[in-house]
């Protein structure tokens, strides 16, 4: 009888749906307000990098994308405070949504994780890991094991988020130079 119950329990466990690990921590608007608390307005700009910007991104090993990017331009009393770019990248197998705040000169001000869907590696949301990006510019290597520490068990999430942040910083810097964003 015991063997039958164990076998039945095992069969029932196999038929259960997979457990979902997705956690949405905040919206892009909430993150923008947290990263620029002094902002009284956020102008939204749709920006599509042209071929020249994409070539420059590739040259910087930042793998560009020709898709349209939404950039929130933070202002206080009309003065530019900076930019917020929201992006999505793959962790190990699931998407990670995050936002990067940059100062007017393209320096990382803050990084916020908006949604994390992997079953492991949620530690990338910890302030101590995200804080490593603060002060980085397009000139920084931003590579795991170089100037960004890895989190054991979250290597792919760390690597992919780091690559995506490097791409955003490089893209915003290039778009500013091309006068596609306010300076």
N, C-alpha and C positions, 0 to 999 in steps of 0.2 A: 504494500500500500504506500509506503514511504517513497519508493522509487517512482511510482505513478504520479504522486503529488509533485515531486521534484521535476519530473519530466514535463508535467503539465505547466508548472510555474515557468520553466525555461521556455516552453513553447509560447506561453502568453507574453513573456518578456520580449521575445523576438518580434511579436506582432505589434508591440507598442510603437507609437510614433517617436521619432527622434526628438530629443529635448532641444528647444531653441534657447540660444544664449544671447540673443540680440538685446542690447541695452541702449536706449536712446537717452543720453544725458541732458541734452539741451538743444534748442533750435539754433540756427545760424544767427537769427536776430538777437536772441538772448546772449549768445557768445560775443557778438559784435558790441553790444552794450556793456558787457563785462570787460572786454578788452579796451574799450574807449569810453570809460564812464563819463568823461567830460563832454562827449559829443552831444550836440543838440540836433544835428541832422546826419543822416546817412543817405548820400546820393548813390543810387545803383547805376553802374555802368556795365554794359555788355561789351566785351572786348574780344576780338578774334585776332590772334597773332597772324601777321602776314608771313610770306615765305622767308623774308630776310630775318625776321625775329626767330622763326623756327630753325633756320640754319645756325644762327648764333646760339640758340639753346642747345642744339646738337653738339656744337663745337665746345660748349661748356659741360658736356656730358650730362645734360639735364633733360634729355629726351622730351622734346616739345610735343604738343598736341595742337592741331589746327582747330579744335572745337572752340566754341564760344565760352568765355569765362565770365562769370559775374563777379565784379569787384565792387565792394561797398566802400565809398569814399566818406570817411569820418571827418566832420567839421564841427567847429565851435565858433559861433559868431562869424561864420564865413571863412575862418582860417582853417587851413588843412591840418588835420591831426594825423592822418595816415590812411591806410587801406586795410580792408579785411577781404581775404580770398578764401572761399570754401571749396574744398575738393574732396574727392573720394579715391581711395586706393584699395588694393587687395592686401589683406594681411597674409595669412597662409592660404586660405580658401574663400574667406568671406570679406565683404566690403567694410572699410573703416571710413567714416565721414569725419572730417576735421576742419578747423578754421585756423588761418594764420593771420595775425595782425602785424602790419609793417608800418614803421614810421615813414614820414615823407621822403627820407633819403634811402629807403629800402632796407632798413635794419629790422630784424625780427623783434617785435615787441612782446608777443605772446603766442602760444599755441593752445588750442582747446580741442579736445576730442568730443565730437558731437554724438556719434553712435559707434558702438563696437559690437561686432557680431561673432567673433571667434570664441571658442570655448576656453581657450587659454590666452594668456598674454595681456590681460586687461590692465596690467601694471603700467602700460604706456600712458595711461591716463593720470598716473601719479604726478604731482607737481614737480617732484625732483627730476623725473625723466624729461618732461616737457620744458623745464627751465633751461636745459642744456642748449636750446635753440636761441634763447634770448640773447640779443646782441650780435647774432650772426648776420653776415652780409653775403652778397654774391661771391665775394672773394674767399669765403670760408670753405674748407673742403666738405663739411657736413657729410661725413662717412662714418658708418658704424666701425668702431675699433680705432678710429683716428681721433676725431674730436667729439664724437657722440658715442656714449656707452651703450652696450647691448644689454638686454634683459634676458637672462636664461629662460628658455621656454617660449620666448616671444621674438626670436631672431628674425623671422620673416616679417612680422608686423613692424618691428623696429626698423628694419632695412627699408621696407617699402614706404613707410611714413617719412623716414628721413629723406629718401630719394624724392618723394613728392614735395616736401618742404623745400628742398634744394631747387627743384624745378620752379616752384612758385616764386621764390626769392629772385631767381635769375630772370624769370619772365617779367615780374613787376619792374625790376631794374631796367630791363631792355625796353619795356613799354613806356616807362618814364622818359628814357632817352629819346624814344621815337615820338614823344609828345602825345601818346595815346592815352595817358593818364595825367591828371592835374599834378603840378609840382609846386 
